[in-house]
Amino acid sequence: MERTSTPARELTIPIGTHLASGAEVSFPLSAFHRGGYFTGQSGQGKSSTICRLLTEVTGRGAPAVIIDDAGETFLQMERFAAFRAAELKAALLEAKMPEHVRRQVLRDNVLDRFTFGFLGHGRKNRVGIDILKRRTIAGRRESVEEVVLAALKPFEARFSDIEIRTKFLTVVEPLLTCLVAAERPITEALDLLFEPQYWPFLFREIQRCKTLDEPESSDFVIPHLQEMRDILDVRRNKDGLELRPYSQRYMDLVGSTKHAVRFFRRESVVGKFFEEDSFSPEDVVFGNGVFALTSNITSRMSRNLALGSVYCFFERLMAYREPL
């Protein structure tokens, strides 16, 4: 492996040393614009290499999104943020900067830049992301379709049986469309499926938000609205009354969707994370923020769905970034 030559003014990131010569190996930041892939056996330094890359990049003011299943990179980035804060504080004290200047520098460089989210037990989480919220970016508000298709991605790979997958998509796509159109969070998905009074409330919210008046969204929302009505009508008898308990026909129709969205129920650790925003994800994607997320949820399916949803959410926002 040879050192990559780059223009003199381009930012280069040290990765490690050449095994034979001992020379430092570095890459230009542009080498990672289309992504990167690190592979190797356990203990060969993948995580430490990634952490070195992240600390170099974020230490120079660049943004980063870190979704870490194992937690090692997450913890190292926490240590880096703490070290960075202590280092800055010491330097500012030595330079005899006034206290208000010290506070501002620390906020700008560490406190307002680094956000750490945790999904699981044993540690309090103070971060939340509403993945169904339509964002206004560069003066344009996202369409309902853009949000829904991104939110569907982490669900779609769950079903290998094509019949179950088809039935699932038949229900979950109009369900998510209605929630997005009404500006409601994914934690209310089960309410829509099983609470009789929720549908009238949701429809009033869609009208209040005037989503059907938007040309870029109405063509997508209106047919899905009708599909959701048709699905909910299966809950009723021939006289139009709600059946309780619901019929087996209805449960067969919505069963796979219920199983998937139950991980986002409001009272769960996952639901609490996806209930509402507690910071601005746009500041990470379009500014110089750093967001790191990890989880210790024991259910692999729940953990994968939650982390996958965050990944797809940021992927959706990244599509708006201007090429570097």
Backbone hydrogen bonds, N-H to C=O, Kabsch-Sander energy under -0.5 kcal/mol:
donor,donor_aa,acceptor,acceptor_aa,energy
4,T,26,S,-1.3
10,E,7,P,-1.4
13,I,27,F,-3.6
15,I,25,V,-3.2
16,G,25,V,-1.5
18,H,23,A,-3.3
22,G,18,H,-2.0
25,V,16,G,-3.4
27,F,13,I,-2.2
29,L,11,L,-2.8
31,A,28,P,-1.9
32,F,29,L,-2.0
33,H,30,S,-1.4
35,G,32,F,-1.3
44,Q,41,Q,-1.8
49,T,45,G,-2.0
50,I,46,K,-2.4
51,C,47,S,-2.7
52,R,48,S,-2.2
53,L,49,T,-2.3
54,L,50,I,-2.8
55,T,51,C,-2.9
56,E,52,R,-2.0
57,V,53,L,-2.4
58,T,54,L,-3.1
59,G,55,T,-1.7
60,R,56,E,-0.6
60,R,57,V,-0.9
61,G,58,T,-1.7
62,A,57,V,-1.9
64,A,289,G,-1.8
66,I,291,F,-3.3
67,I,65,V,-0.5
68,D,66,I,-0.6
68,D,293,L,-3.0
69,D,67,I,-0.6
75,L,71,G,-2.2
76,Q,72,E,-2.1
77,M,73,T,-2.3
78,E,74,F,-1.9
79,R,75,L,-2.3
80,F,76,Q,-2.2
81,A,77,M,-2.4
82,A,78,E,-2.3
83,F,79,R,-2.8
84,R,80,F,-3.0
85,A,81,A,-2.2
86,A,82,A,-2.4
87,E,83,F,-2.9
88,L,84,R,-2.4
89,K,85,A,-2.5
90,A,86,A,-2.3
91,A,87,E,-2.1
92,L,88,L,-2.6
93,L,89,K,-2.2
94,E,90,A,-2.4
95,A,91,A,-1.8
96,K,93,L,-1.4
97,M,92,L,-2.5
102,R,98,P,-2.3
103,R,99,E,-2.6
104,Q,100,H,-1.8
105,V,101,V,-2.6
106,L,102,R,-2.4
107,R,103,R,-2.3
108,D,104,Q,-2.7
109,N,105,V,-2.4
110,V,106,L,-2.2
111,L,106,L,-2.1
112,D,107,R,-2.8
113,R,110,V,-0.8
114,F,110,V,-2.7
115,T,113,R,-0.6
115,T,290,V,-2.9
117,G,115,T,-0.5
117,G,292,A,-3.2
119,L,294,T,-2.3
120,G,118,F,-0.6
129,I,273,F,-2.3
131,I,129,I,-1.1
133,K,130,D,-1.4
135,R,133,K,-0.5
137,I,135,R,-0.7
137,I,140,R,-2.8
140,R,137,I,-1.9
142,E,135,R,-2.4
147,V,143,S,-1.5
148,V,144,V,-2.5
149,L,145,E,-2.6
150,A,146,E,-1.4
151,A,147,V,-2.2
152,L,148,V,-1.8
153,K,149,L,-0.8
153,K,150,A,-0.5
155,F,152,L,-1.3
156,E,152,L,-1.7
157,A,153,K,-0.7
158,R,155,F,-2.0
159,F,156,E,-0.7
160,S,158,R,-0.6
162,I,160,S,-0.6
165,R,161,D,-2.6
166,T,162,I,-2.3
167,K,163,E,-2.1
168,F,164,I,-2.6
169,L,165,R,-2.5
170,T,166,T,-1.9
171,V,167,K,-1.1
171,V,168,F,-0.8
172,V,168,F,-3.3
173,E,169,L,-1.5
175,L,171,V,-1.9
176,L,172,V,-2.7
177,T,173,E,-2.1
178,C,174,P,-2.3
179,L,175,L,-1.9
180,V,176,L,-2.7
181,A,177,T,-2.7
182,A,178,C,-1.6
183,E,180,V,-1.2
184,R,179,L,-2.9
188,E,185,P,-1.7
189,A,186,I,-1.8
192,L,188,E,-1.8
193,L,189,A,-1.5
194,F,190,L,-2.2
195,E,191,D,-2.5
198,Y,195,E,-1.8
199,W,195,E,-0.6
201,F,197,Q,-1.1
202,L,198,Y,-2.9
203,F,199,W,-2.7
204,R,200,P,-2.1
205,E,201,F,-2.0
206,I,202,L,-2.2
207,Q,203,F,-2.1
208,R,204,R,-2.6
209,C,205,E,-2.5
210,K,206,I,-0.6
210,K,207,Q,-0.8
211,T,206,I,-1.3
213,D,210,K,-1.2
214,E,211,T,-1.6
217,S,214,E,-1.5
218,S,214,E,-3.1
219,D,215,P,-0.7
220,F,217,S,-1.0
221,V,217,S,-2.6
222,I,218,S,-2.6
224,H,220,F,-0.9
225,L,221,V,-2.6
226,Q,222,I,-1.9
227,E,223,P,-2.1
228,M,224,H,-2.2
229,R,225,L,-2.0
230,D,226,Q,-2.4
231,I,227,E,-2.1
232,L,228,M,-2.5
233,D,229,R,-1.8
234,V,230,D,-0.6
234,V,231,I,-1.1
235,R,232,L,-1.5
236,R,233,D,-1.6
237,N,241,L,-2.3
240,G,237,N,-2.1
243,L,235,R,-2.7
251,M,247,S,-2.2
252,D,248,Q,-2.6
253,L,249,R,-1.6
254,V,250,Y,-2.4
255,G,251,M,-1.5
258,K,254,V,-2.9
259,H,255,G,-2.3
260,A,256,S,-1.6
261,V,257,T,-2.8
262,R,258,K,-1.4
263,F,260,A,-0.9
264,F,261,V,-1.9
265,R,262,R,-1.6
266,R,187,T,-0.6
268,S,265,R,-1.6
271,G,265,R,-0.5
272,K,268,S,-2.6
273,F,269,V,-1.2
274,F,270,V,-1.7
275,E,271,G,-0.5
275,E,272,K,-0.6
278,S,128,G,-1.9
279,F,128,G,-0.6
283,D,280,S,-1.0
284,V,280,S,-0.6
284,V,281,P,-0.8
285,V,281,P,-2.1
286,F,282,E,-2.9
287,G,283,D,-0.6
289,G,283,D,-1.5
290,V,113,R,-3.9
291,F,64,A,-2.6
292,A,115,T,-2.5
293,L,66,I,-2.8
294,T,117,G,-1.5
295,S,68,D,-0.6
296,N,119,L,-1.8
297,I,119,L,-0.7
300,R,298,T,-0.7
303,R,299,S,-2.7
304,N,300,R,-2.9
305,L,301,M,-2.2
306,A,302,S,-2.3
307,L,303,R,-2.9
308,G,304,N,-2.5
309,S,305,L,-1.9
310,V,306,A,-1.8
311,Y,307,L,-2.4
312,C,308,G,-2.6
313,F,309,S,-1.9
314,F,310,V,-2.4
315,E,311,Y,-2.4
316,R,312,C,-1.9
317,L,313,F,-1.7
318,M,314,F,-2.7
319,A,315,E,-1.1
320,Y,317,L,-1.9
321,R,318,M,-1.6
